[in-house]
Amino acid sequence: MGVKYLTDQGPDGTCLGTTSSDLVAFFGADPVAQQSITVTTVETTVAVSTTSAIWGFSTSTQANKVIVAVDEILKLLANLGLGA
């Protein structure tokens, strides 16, 4: 069938969708509108050593915010068909 390119070769690149309600899909997934994300920032996180071989976070709040952020990213990727 051959490869089809989506570009006008303009210097500013290619945009998919012009508004947040435009539907976009990848790899045959169902098209979806722009997804919202609840995590806007992850707390400043510093890895600390609890022993010579075990690393963790300074607080449980830091660890929880990182876990929530990663979960949100994974959901967004799955919703766009970029991950399962």
PDB file of N, CA, C and O in Angstrom:
ATOM      1  N   MET A   1       0.822  -1.183   0.000  1.00  0.00           N
ATOM      2  CA  MET A   1       0.000   0.000   0.000  1.00  0.00           C
ATOM      3  C   MET A   1       0.868   1.249   0.000  1.00  0.00           C
ATOM      4  O   MET A   1       0.463   2.266  -0.564  1.00  0.00           O
ATOM      5  N   GLY A   2       2.018   1.210   0.598  1.00  0.00           N
ATOM      6  CA  GLY A   2       2.912   2.354   0.564  1.00  0.00           C
ATOM      7  C   GLY A   2       2.721   3.306   1.729  1.00  0.00           C
ATOM      8  O   GLY A   2       1.670   3.331   2.368  1.00  0.00           O
ATOM      9  N   VAL A   3       3.728   4.067   1.985  1.00  0.00           N
ATOM     10  CA  VAL A   3       3.720   5.035   3.071  1.00  0.00           C
ATOM     11  C   VAL A   3       3.083   6.333   2.603  1.00  0.00           C
ATOM     12  O   VAL A   3       3.349   6.801   1.496  1.00  0.00           O
ATOM     13  N   LYS A   4       2.240   6.912   3.450  1.00  0.00           N
ATOM     14  CA  LYS A   4       1.660   8.217   3.171  1.00  0.00           C
ATOM     15  C   LYS A   4       2.194   9.193   4.204  1.00  0.00           C
ATOM     16  O   LYS A   4       2.160   8.919   5.403  1.00  0.00           O
ATOM     17  N   TYR A   5       2.681  10.320   3.742  1.00  0.00           N
ATOM     18  CA  TYR A   5       3.232  11.324   4.639  1.00  0.00           C
ATOM     19  C   TYR A   5       2.232  12.442   4.859  1.00  0.00           C
ATOM     20  O   TYR A   5       1.572  12.888   3.920  1.00  0.00           O
ATOM     21  N   LEU A   6       2.122  12.889   6.082  1.00  0.00           N
ATOM     22  CA  LEU A   6       1.229  13.976   6.428  1.00  0.00           C
ATOM     23  C   LEU A   6       2.100  15.201   6.702  1.00  0.00           C
ATOM     24  O   LEU A   6       2.528  15.430   7.833  1.00  0.00           O
ATOM     25  N   THR A   7       2.354  15.977   5.661  1.00  0.00           N
ATOM     26  CA  THR A   7       3.180  17.169   5.806  1.00  0.00           C
ATOM     27  C   THR A   7       2.997  18.081   4.603  1.00  0.00           C
ATOM     28  O   THR A   7       2.704  17.637   3.493  1.00  0.00           O
ATOM     29  N   ASP A   8       3.177  19.350   4.860  1.00  0.00           N
ATOM     30  CA  ASP A   8       3.228  20.294   3.749  1.00  0.00           C
ATOM     31  C   ASP A   8       4.662  20.786   3.580  1.00  0.00           C
ATOM     32  O   ASP A   8       4.934  21.693   2.794  1.00  0.00           O
ATOM     33  N   GLN A   9       5.566  20.176   4.326  1.00  0.00           N
ATOM     34  CA  GLN A   9       6.989  20.496   4.336  1.00  0.00           C
ATOM     35  C   GLN A   9       7.249  21.952   4.690  1.00  0.00           C
ATOM     36  O   GLN A   9       8.258  22.529   4.283  1.00  0.00           O
ATOM     37  N   GLY A  10       6.340  22.534   5.443  1.00  0.00           N
ATOM     38  CA  GLY A  10       6.525  23.908   5.908  1.00  0.00           C
ATOM     39  C   GLY A  10       7.581  23.968   7.005  1.00  0.00           C
ATOM     40  O   GLY A  10       7.821  22.970   7.684  1.00  0.00           O
ATOM     41  N   PRO A  11       8.203  25.106   7.186  1.00  0.00           N
ATOM     42  CA  PRO A  11       9.280  25.232   8.171  1.00  0.00           C
ATOM     43  C   PRO A  11       8.803  25.136   9.617  1.00  0.00           C
ATOM     44  O   PRO A  11       9.614  24.914  10.516  1.00  0.00           O
ATOM     45  N   ASP A  12       7.497  25.300   9.861  1.00  0.00           N
ATOM     46  CA  ASP A  12       6.979  25.264  11.219  1.00  0.00           C
ATOM     47  C   ASP A  12       6.507  23.884  11.656  1.00  0.00           C
ATOM     48  O   ASP A  12       6.047  23.733  12.788  1.00  0.00           O
ATOM     49  N   GLY A  13       6.605  22.874  10.799  1.00  0.00           N
ATOM     50  CA  GLY A  13       6.186  21.533  11.166  1.00  0.00           C
ATOM     51  C   GLY A  13       4.747  21.242  10.786  1.00  0.00           C
ATOM     52  O   GLY A  13       4.127  21.986  10.026  1.00  0.00           O
ATOM     53  N   THR A  14       4.224  20.149  11.326  1.00  0.00           N
ATOM     54  CA  THR A  14       2.877  19.699  11.015  1.00  0.00           C
ATOM     55  C   THR A  14       2.067  19.615  12.297  1.00  0.00           C
ATOM     56  O   THR A  14       2.554  19.104  13.306  1.00  0.00           O
ATOM     57  N   CYS A  15       0.848  20.108  12.269  1.00  0.00           N
ATOM     58  CA  CYS A  15      -0.039  20.089  13.424  1.00  0.00           C
ATOM     59  C   CYS A  15      -1.185  19.124  13.153  1.00  0.00           C
ATOM     60  O   CYS A  15      -1.767  19.133  12.068  1.00  0.00           O
ATOM     61  N   LEU A  16      -1.505  18.297  14.134  1.00  0.00           N
ATOM     62  CA  LEU A  16      -2.672  17.416  14.044  1.00  0.00           C
ATOM     63  C   LEU A  16      -3.773  18.021  14.900  1.00  0.00           C
ATOM     64  O   LEU A  16      -3.610  18.167  16.112  1.00  0.00           O
ATOM     65  N   GLY A  17      -4.871  18.367  14.291  1.00  0.00           N
ATOM     66  CA  GLY A  17      -5.968  18.982  15.026  1.00  0.00           C
ATOM     67  C   GLY A  17      -5.726  20.466  15.210  1.00  0.00           C
ATOM     68  O   GLY A  17      -4.596  20.905  15.423  1.00  0.00           O
ATOM     69  N   THR A  18      -6.799  21.233  15.127  1.00  0.00           N
ATOM     70  CA  THR A  18      -6.667  22.677  15.287  1.00  0.00           C
ATOM     71  C   THR A  18      -7.301  23.183  16.571  1.00  0.00           C
ATOM     72  O   THR A  18      -7.017  24.299  17.007  1.00  0.00           O
ATOM     73  N   THR A  19      -8.162  22.369  17.182  1.00  0.00           N
ATOM     74  CA  THR A  19      -8.760  22.727  18.471  1.00  0.00           C
ATOM     75  C   THR A  19      -8.708  21.508  19.376  1.00  0.00           C
ATOM     76  O   THR A  19      -8.438  20.398  18.916  1.00  0.00           O
ATOM     77  N   SER A  20      -8.969  21.713  20.665  1.00  0.00           N
ATOM     78  CA  SER A  20      -8.919  20.597  21.611  1.00  0.00           C
ATOM     79  C   SER A  20     -10.044  19.591  21.387  1.00  0.00           C
ATOM     80  O   SER A  20     -10.001  18.491  21.937  1.00  0.00           O
ATOM     81  N   SER A  21     -11.058  19.951  20.584  1.00  0.00           N
ATOM     82  CA  SER A  21     -12.148  19.018  20.325  1.00  0.00           C
ATOM     83  C   SER A  21     -11.947  18.215  19.037  1.00  0.00           C
ATOM     84  O   SER A  21     -12.713  17.291  18.764  1.00  0.00           O
ATOM     85  N   ASP A  22     -10.925  18.557  18.242  1.00  0.00           N
ATOM     86  CA  ASP A  22     -10.618  17.757  17.053  1.00  0.00           C
ATOM     87  C   ASP A  22     -10.170  16.373  17.486  1.00  0.00           C
ATOM     88  O   ASP A  22      -9.467  16.228  18.486  1.00  0.00           O
ATOM     89  N   LEU A  23     -10.576  15.357  16.737  1.00  0.00           N
ATOM     90  CA  LEU A  23     -10.237  13.989  17.089  1.00  0.00           C
ATOM     91  C   LEU A  23      -8.971  13.555  16.354  1.00  0.00           C
ATOM     92  O   LEU A  23      -8.791  13.836  15.169  1.00  0.00           O
ATOM     93  N   VAL A  24      -8.091  12.856  17.096  1.00  0.00           N
ATOM     94  CA  VAL A  24      -6.829  12.372  16.545  1.00  0.00           C
ATOM     95  C   VAL A  24      -6.635  10.935  17.026  1.00  0.00           C
ATOM     96  O   VAL A  24      -6.991  10.603  18.156  1.00  0.00           O
ATOM     97  N   ALA A  25      -6.074  10.090  16.171  1.00  0.00           N
ATOM     98  CA  ALA A  25      -5.805   8.703  16.554  1.00  0.00           C
ATOM     99  C   ALA A  25      -4.471   8.263  15.961  1.00  0.00           C
ATOM    100  O   ALA A  25      -3.986   8.836  14.986  1.00  0.00           O
ATOM    101  N   PHE A  26      -3.897   7.242  16.566  1.00  0.00           N
ATOM    102  CA  PHE A  26      -2.650   6.655  16.092  1.00  0.00           C
ATOM    103  C   PHE A  26      -2.794   5.140  16.076  1.00  0.00           C
ATOM    104  O   PHE A  26      -3.484   4.576  16.925  1.00  0.00           O
ATOM    105  N   PHE A  27      -2.161   4.486  15.136  1.00  0.00           N
ATOM    106  CA  PHE A  27      -2.083   3.034  15.060  1.00  0.00           C
ATOM    107  C   PHE A  27      -3.443   2.356  15.087  1.00  0.00           C
ATOM    108  O   PHE A  27      -3.594   1.304  15.709  1.00  0.00           O
ATOM    109  N   GLY A  28      -4.430   2.937  14.428  1.00  0.00           N
ATOM    110  CA  GLY A  28      -5.742   2.308  14.304  1.00  0.00           C
ATOM    111  C   GLY A  28      -6.619   2.399  15.532  1.00  0.00           C
ATOM    112  O   GLY A  28      -7.688   1.788  15.565  1.00  0.00           O
ATOM    113  N   ALA A  29      -6.201   3.143  16.545  1.00  0.00           N
ATOM    114  CA  ALA A  29      -7.036   3.310  17.739  1.00  0.00           C
ATOM    115  C   ALA A  29      -8.202   4.230  17.407  1.00  0.00           C
ATOM    116  O   ALA A  29      -8.182   4.922  16.389  1.00  0.00           O
ATOM    117  N   ASP A  30      -9.219   4.239  18.265  1.00  0.00           N
ATOM    118  CA  ASP A  30     -10.345   5.147  18.067  1.00  0.00           C
ATOM    119  C   ASP A  30      -9.876   6.587  18.245  1.00  0.00           C
ATOM    120  O   ASP A  30      -9.145   6.881  19.191  1.00  0.00           O
ATOM    121  N   PRO A  31     -10.281   7.483  17.360  1.00  0.00           N
ATOM    122  CA  PRO A  31      -9.910   8.891  17.511  1.00  0.00           C
ATOM    123  C   PRO A  31     -10.488   9.478  18.793  1.00  0.00           C
ATOM    124  O   PRO A  31     -11.629   9.190  19.156  1.00  0.00           O
ATOM    125  N   VAL A  32      -9.704  10.294  19.469  1.00  0.00           N
ATOM    126  CA  VAL A  32     -10.132  10.939  20.709  1.00  0.00           C
ATOM    127  C   VAL A  32      -9.792  12.420  20.648  1.00  0.00           C
ATOM    128  O   VAL A  32      -8.883  12.836  19.930  1.00  0.00           O
ATOM    129  N   ALA A  33     -10.549  13.217  21.425  1.00  0.00           N
ATOM    130  CA  ALA A  33     -10.249  14.647  21.560  1.00  0.00           C
ATOM    131  C   ALA A  33      -9.057  14.812  22.495  1.00  0.00           C
ATOM    132  O   ALA A  33      -8.636  13.854  23.144  1.00  0.00           O
ATOM    133  N   GLN A  34      -8.516  16.015  22.565  1.00  0.00           N
ATOM    134  CA  GLN A  34      -7.381  16.282  23.437  1.00  0.00           C
ATOM    135  C   GLN A  34      -7.734  15.881  24.858  1.00  0.00           C
ATOM    136  O   GLN A  34      -8.788  16.255  25.372  1.00  0.00           O
ATOM    137  N   GLN A  35      -6.864  15.132  25.482  1.00  0.00           N
ATOM    138  CA  GLN A  35      -7.093  14.633  26.823  1.00  0.00           C
ATOM    139  C   GLN A  35      -6.670  15.677  27.852  1.00  0.00           C
ATOM    140  O   GLN A  35      -5.720  16.429  27.633  1.00  0.00           O
ATOM    141  N   SER A  36      -7.375  15.713  28.962  1.00  0.00           N
ATOM    142  CA  SER A  36      -6.968  16.603  30.050  1.00  0.00           C
ATOM    143  C   SER A  36      -6.113  15.802  31.028  1.00  0.00           C
ATOM    144  O   SER A  36      -6.182  14.574  31.069  1.00  0.00           O
ATOM    145  N   ILE A  37      -5.333  16.494  31.791  1.00  0.00           N
ATOM    146  CA  ILE A  37      -4.471  15.854  32.773  1.00  0.00           C
ATOM    147  C   ILE A  37      -4.633  16.613  34.076  1.00  0.00           C
ATOM    148  O   ILE A  37      -4.670  17.843  34.083  1.00  0.00           O
ATOM    149  N   THR A  38      -4.729  15.881  35.185  1.00  0.00           N
ATOM    150  CA  THR A  38      -4.958  16.544  36.467  1.00  0.00           C
ATOM    151  C   THR A  38      -3.650  16.955  37.131  1.00  0.00           C
ATOM    152  O   THR A  38      -3.630  17.905  37.914  1.00  0.00           O
ATOM    153  N   VAL A  39      -2.580  16.269  36.837  1.00  0.00           N
ATOM    154  CA  VAL A  39      -1.293  16.603  37.430  1.00  0.00           C
ATOM    155  C   VAL A  39      -0.632  17.668  36.558  1.00  0.00           C
ATOM    156  O   VAL A  39      -0.333  17.420  35.390  1.00  0.00           O
ATOM    157  N   THR A  40      -0.406  18.840  37.121  1.00  0.00           N
ATOM    158  CA  THR A  40       0.232  19.897  36.350  1.00  0.00           C
ATOM    159  C   THR A  40       1.710  20.030  36.691  1.00  0.00           C
ATOM    160  O   THR A  40       2.505  20.460  35.856  1.00  0.00           O
ATOM    161  N   THR A  41       2.075  19.667  37.898  1.00  0.00           N
ATOM    162  CA  THR A  41       3.485  19.684  38.292  1.00  0.00           C
ATOM    163  C   THR A  41       3.741  18.522  39.235  1.00  0.00           C
ATOM    164  O   THR A  41       2.834  18.037  39.911  1.00  0.00           O
ATOM    165  N   VAL A  42       4.960  18.097  39.266  1.00  0.00           N
ATOM    166  CA  VAL A  42       5.371  17.081  40.233  1.00  0.00           C
ATOM    167  C   VAL A  42       6.254  17.788  41.244  1.00  0.00           C
ATOM    168  O   VAL A  42       7.167  18.530  40.883  1.00  0.00           O
ATOM    169  N   GLU A  43       5.970  17.551  42.498  1.00  0.00           N
ATOM    170  CA  GLU A  43       6.731  18.192  43.564  1.00  0.00           C
ATOM    171  C   GLU A  43       8.229  18.004  43.339  1.00  0.00           C
ATOM    172  O   GLU A  43       8.668  16.960  42.857  1.00  0.00           O
ATOM    173  N   THR A  44       8.998  19.015  43.690  1.00  0.00           N
ATOM    174  CA  THR A  44      10.450  18.885  43.588  1.00  0.00           C
ATOM    175  C   THR A  44      10.868  17.647  44.358  1.00  0.00           C
ATOM    176  O   THR A  44      10.619  17.534  45.558  1.00  0.00           O
ATOM    177  N   THR A  45      11.492  16.742  43.673  1.00  0.00           N
ATOM    178  CA  THR A  45      11.797  15.443  44.251  1.00  0.00           C
ATOM    179  C   THR A  45      13.298  15.222  44.284  1.00  0.00           C
ATOM    180  O   THR A  45      14.000  15.446  43.298  1.00  0.00           O
ATOM    181  N   VAL A  46      13.762  14.790  45.406  1.00  0.00           N
ATOM    182  CA  VAL A  46      15.178  14.483  45.567  1.00  0.00           C
ATOM    183  C   VAL A  46      15.282  13.032  46.013  1.00  0.00           C
ATOM    184  O   VAL A  46      14.665  12.630  46.999  1.00  0.00           O
ATOM    185  N   ALA A  47      16.056  12.262  45.289  1.00  0.00           N
ATOM    186  CA  ALA A  47      16.285  10.881  45.704  1.00  0.00           C
ATOM    187  C   ALA A  47      17.216  10.894  46.905  1.00  0.00           C
ATOM    188  O   ALA A  47      18.225  11.598  46.920  1.00  0.00           O
ATOM    189  N   VAL A  48      16.867  10.117  47.893  1.00  0.00           N
ATOM    190  CA  VAL A  48      17.705  10.024  49.090  1.00  0.00           C
ATOM    191  C   VAL A  48      18.073   8.582  49.326  1.00  0.00           C
ATOM    192  O   VAL A  48      17.319   7.674  48.978  1.00  0.00           O
ATOM    193  N   SER A  49      19.215   8.374  49.910  1.00  0.00           N
ATOM    194  CA  SER A  49      19.656   7.021  50.225  1.00  0.00           C
ATOM    195  C   SER A  49      19.257   6.695  51.650  1.00  0.00           C
ATOM    196  O   SER A  49      19.641   7.392  52.590  1.00  0.00           O
ATOM    197  N   THR A  50      18.476   5.620  51.806  1.00  0.00           N
ATOM    198  CA  THR A  50      18.095   5.193  53.149  1.00  0.00           C
ATOM    199  C   THR A  50      19.128   4.231  53.732  1.00  0.00           C
ATOM    200  O   THR A  50      19.275   4.112  54.949  1.00  0.00           O
ATOM    201  N   THR A  51      19.822   3.567  52.855  1.00  0.00           N
ATOM    202  CA  THR A  51      20.984   2.743  53.234  1.00  0.00           C
ATOM    203  C   THR A  51      21.948   2.845  52.064  1.00  0.00           C
ATOM    204  O   THR A  51      21.710   3.606  51.126  1.00  0.00           O
ATOM    205  N   SER A  52      23.004   2.107  52.112  1.00  0.00           N
ATOM    206  CA  SER A  52      23.986   2.209  51.034  1.00  0.00           C
ATOM    207  C   SER A  52      23.463   1.668  49.704  1.00  0.00           C
ATOM    208  O   SER A  52      24.036   1.984  48.661  1.00  0.00           O
ATOM    209  N   ALA A  53      22.396   0.866  49.702  1.00  0.00           N
ATOM    210  CA  ALA A  53      21.932   0.257  48.458  1.00  0.00           C
ATOM    211  C   ALA A  53      20.467   0.554  48.141  1.00  0.00           C
ATOM    212  O   ALA A  53      19.981   0.130  47.092  1.00  0.00           O
ATOM    213  N   ILE A  54      19.747   1.266  49.009  1.00  0.00           N
ATOM    214  CA  ILE A  54      18.323   1.508  48.801  1.00  0.00           C
ATOM    215  C   ILE A  54      18.088   3.004  48.655  1.00  0.00           C
ATOM    216  O   ILE A  54      18.536   3.803  49.477  1.00  0.00           O
ATOM    217  N   TRP A  55      17.368   3.370  47.579  1.00  0.00           N
ATOM    218  CA  TRP A  55      17.076   4.775  47.311  1.00  0.00           C
ATOM    219  C   TRP A  55      15.584   5.009  47.410  1.00  0.00           C
ATOM    220  O   TRP A  55      14.791   4.123  47.090  1.00  0.00           O
ATOM    221  N   GLY A  56      15.194   6.188  47.848  1.00  0.00           N
ATOM    222  CA  GLY A  56      13.781   6.513  47.972  1.00  0.00           C
ATOM    223  C   GLY A  56      13.556   8.001  47.836  1.00  0.00           C
ATOM    224  O   GLY A  56      14.388   8.708  47.268  1.00  0.00           O
ATOM    225  N   PHE A  57      12.438   8.485  48.351  1.00  0.00           N
ATOM    226  CA  PHE A  57      12.074   9.889  48.296  1.00  0.00           C
ATOM    227  C   PHE A  57      12.171  10.489  49.687  1.00  0.00           C
ATOM    228  O   PHE A  57      12.170   9.772  50.687  1.00  0.00           O
ATOM    229  N   SER A  58      12.254  11.806  49.740  1.00  0.00           N
ATOM    230  CA  SER A  58      12.348  12.476  51.038  1.00  0.00           C
ATOM    231  C   SER A  58      11.064  12.329  51.843  1.00  0.00           C
ATOM    232  O   SER A  58      11.096  12.228  53.070  1.00  0.00           O
ATOM    233  N   THR A  59       9.915  12.318  51.129  1.00  0.00           N
ATOM    234  CA  THR A  59       8.623  12.170  51.807  1.00  0.00           C
ATOM    235  C   THR A  59       7.720  11.258  50.988  1.00  0.00           C
ATOM    236  O   THR A  59       7.947  11.039  49.798  1.00  0.00           O
ATOM    237  N   SER A  60       6.695  10.734  51.647  1.00  0.00           N
ATOM    238  CA  SER A  60       5.733   9.906  50.925  1.00  0.00           C
ATOM    239  C   SER A  60       4.923  10.758  49.937  1.00  0.00           C
ATOM    240  O   SER A  60       4.468  10.241  48.917  1.00  0.00           O
ATOM    241  N   THR A  61       4.741  12.037  50.222  1.00  0.00           N
ATOM    242  CA  THR A  61       4.025  12.936  49.309  1.00  0.00           C
ATOM    243  C   THR A  61       4.754  13.021  47.976  1.00  0.00           C
ATOM    244  O   THR A  61       4.123  12.982  46.919  1.00  0.00           O
ATOM    245  N   GLN A  62       6.080  13.139  48.017  1.00  0.00           N
ATOM    246  CA  GLN A  62       6.862  13.189  46.791  1.00  0.00           C
ATOM    247  C   GLN A  62       6.677  11.901  45.991  1.00  0.00           C
ATOM    248  O   GLN A  62       6.428  11.952  44.786  1.00  0.00           O
ATOM    249  N   ALA A  63       6.794  10.778  46.633  1.00  0.00           N
ATOM    250  CA  ALA A  63       6.650   9.493  45.953  1.00  0.00           C
ATOM    251  C   ALA A  63       5.259   9.353  45.343  1.00  0.00           C
ATOM    252  O   ALA A  63       5.127   8.922  44.198  1.00  0.00           O
ATOM    253  N   ASN A  64       4.231   9.712  46.092  1.00  0.00           N
ATOM    254  CA  ASN A  64       2.855   9.585  45.604  1.00  0.00           C
ATOM    255  C   ASN A  64       2.601  10.478  44.396  1.00  0.00           C
ATOM    256  O   ASN A  64       1.917  10.064  43.460  1.00  0.00           O
ATOM    257  N   LYS A  65       3.140  11.701  44.399  1.00  0.00           N
ATOM    258  CA  LYS A  65       2.925  12.605  43.264  1.00  0.00           C
ATOM    259  C   LYS A  65       3.602  12.075  42.001  1.00  0.00           C
ATOM    260  O   LYS A  65       3.061  12.218  40.904  1.00  0.00           O
ATOM    261  N   VAL A  66       4.755  11.479  42.142  1.00  0.00           N
ATOM    262  CA  VAL A  66       5.429  10.896  40.983  1.00  0.00           C
ATOM    263  C   VAL A  66       4.620   9.727  40.439  1.00  0.00           C
ATOM    264  O   VAL A  66       4.469   9.595  39.224  1.00  0.00           O
ATOM    265  N   ILE A  67       4.100   8.881  41.314  1.00  0.00           N
ATOM    266  CA  ILE A  67       3.304   7.731  40.889  1.00  0.00           C
ATOM    267  C   ILE A  67       2.032   8.197  40.174  1.00  0.00           C
ATOM    268  O   ILE A  67       1.666   7.633  39.143  1.00  0.00           O
ATOM    269  N   VAL A  68       1.361   9.208  40.702  1.00  0.00           N
ATOM    270  CA  VAL A  68       0.148   9.737  40.069  1.00  0.00           C
ATOM    271  C   VAL A  68       0.475  10.318  38.691  1.00  0.00           C
ATOM    272  O   VAL A  68      -0.263  10.095  37.731  1.00  0.00           O
ATOM    273  N   ALA A  69       1.582  11.062  38.594  1.00  0.00           N
ATOM    274  CA  ALA A  69       1.965  11.663  37.313  1.00  0.00           C
ATOM    275  C   ALA A  69       2.270  10.601  36.269  1.00  0.00           C
ATOM    276  O   ALA A  69       1.833  10.719  35.124  1.00  0.00           O
ATOM    277  N   VAL A  70       3.005   9.574  36.642  1.00  0.00           N
ATOM    278  CA  VAL A  70       3.334   8.498  35.702  1.00  0.00           C
ATOM    279  C   VAL A  70       2.060   7.777  35.275  1.00  0.00           C
ATOM    280  O   VAL A  70       1.913   7.430  34.103  1.00  0.00           O
ATOM    281  N   ASP A  71       1.149   7.549  36.195  1.00  0.00           N
ATOM    282  CA  ASP A  71      -0.120   6.892  35.860  1.00  0.00           C
ATOM    283  C   ASP A  71      -0.917   7.728  34.854  1.00  0.00           C
ATOM    284  O   ASP A  71      -1.488   7.181  33.911  1.00  0.00           O
ATOM    285  N   GLU A  72      -0.958   9.041  35.051  1.00  0.00           N
ATOM    286  CA  GLU A  72      -1.663   9.922  34.119  1.00  0.00           C
ATOM    287  C   GLU A  72      -1.038   9.853  32.720  1.00  0.00           C
ATOM    288  O   GLU A  72      -1.754   9.801  31.720  1.00  0.00           O
ATOM    289  N   ILE A  73       0.281   9.854  32.657  1.00  0.00           N
ATOM    290  CA  ILE A  73       0.975   9.776  31.363  1.00  0.00           C
ATOM    291  C   ILE A  73       0.652   8.463  30.661  1.00  0.00           C
ATOM    292  O   ILE A  73       0.386   8.450  29.460  1.00  0.00           O
ATOM    293  N   LEU A  74       0.674   7.369  31.397  1.00  0.00           N
ATOM    294  CA  LEU A  74       0.363   6.063  30.805  1.00  0.00           C
ATOM    295  C   LEU A  74      -1.064   6.023  30.270  1.00  0.00           C
ATOM    296  O   LEU A  74      -1.304   5.472  29.196  1.00  0.00           O
ATOM    297  N   LYS A  75      -2.014   6.601  31.005  1.00  0.00           N
ATOM    298  CA  LYS A  75      -3.404   6.642  30.539  1.00  0.00           C
ATOM    299  C   LYS A  75      -3.531   7.473  29.262  1.00  0.00           C
ATOM    300  O   LYS A  75      -4.242   7.086  28.335  1.00  0.00           O
ATOM    301  N   LEU A  76      -2.843   8.611  29.216  1.00  0.00           N
ATOM    302  CA  LEU A  76      -2.892   9.459  28.022  1.00  0.00           C
ATOM    303  C   LEU A  76      -2.336   8.721  26.823  1.00  0.00           C
ATOM    304  O   LEU A  76      -2.932   8.760  25.746  1.00  0.00           O
ATOM    305  N   LEU A  77      -1.204   8.046  26.985  1.00  0.00           N
ATOM    306  CA  LEU A  77      -0.604   7.294  25.883  1.00  0.00           C
ATOM    307  C   LEU A  77      -1.537   6.190  25.396  1.00  0.00           C
ATOM    308  O   LEU A  77      -1.684   5.985  24.191  1.00  0.00           O
ATOM    309  N   ALA A  78      -2.161   5.485  26.324  1.00  0.00           N
ATOM    310  CA  ALA A  78      -3.088   4.416  25.951  1.00  0.00           C
ATOM    311  C   ALA A  78      -4.301   4.980  25.229  1.00  0.00           C
ATOM    312  O   ALA A  78      -4.740   4.409  24.230  1.00  0.00           O
ATOM    313  N   ASN A  79      -4.856   6.095  25.716  1.00  0.00           N
ATOM    314  CA  ASN A  79      -6.034   6.705  25.089  1.00  0.00           C
ATOM    315  C   ASN A  79      -5.758   7.169  23.671  1.00  0.00           C
ATOM    316  O   ASN A  79      -6.658   7.175  22.831  1.00  0.00           O
ATOM    317  N   LEU A  80      -4.523   7.557  23.402  1.00  0.00           N
ATOM    318  CA  LEU A  80      -4.163   7.990  22.052  1.00  0.00           C
ATOM    319  C   LEU A  80      -3.740   6.840  21.159  1.00  0.00           C
ATOM    320  O   LEU A  80      -3.474   7.039  19.974  1.00  0.00           O
ATOM    321  N   GLY A  81      -3.676   5.641  21.711  1.00  0.00           N
ATOM    322  CA  GLY A  81      -3.243   4.487  20.932  1.00  0.00           C
ATOM    323  C   GLY A  81      -1.740   4.384  20.803  1.00  0.00           C
ATOM    324  O   GLY A  81      -1.239   3.626  19.973  1.00  0.00           O
ATOM    325  N   LEU A  82      -1.008   5.140  21.618  1.00  0.00           N
ATOM    326  CA  LEU A  82       0.449   5.100  21.565  1.00  0.00           C
ATOM    327  C   LEU A  82       1.040   4.110  22.560  1.00  0.00           C
ATOM    328  O   LEU A  82       2.258   3.944  22.618  1.00  0.00           O
ATOM    329  N   GLY A  83       0.211   3.469  23.321  1.00  0.00           N
ATOM    330  CA  GLY A  83       0.633   2.440  24.274  1.00  0.00           C
ATOM    331  C   GLY A  83      -0.578   1.618  24.647  1.00  0.00           C
ATOM    332  O   GLY A  83      -1.716   2.009  24.390  1.00  0.00           O
ATOM    333  N   ALA A  84      -0.328   0.498  25.244  1.00  0.00           N
ATOM    334  CA  ALA A  84      -1.450  -0.374  25.617  1.00  0.00           C
ATOM    335  C   ALA A  84      -1.590  -0.469  27.103  1.00  0.00           C
ATOM    336  O   ALA A  84      -2.482  -1.160  27.596  1.00  0.00           O
TER     337      ALA A  84
END
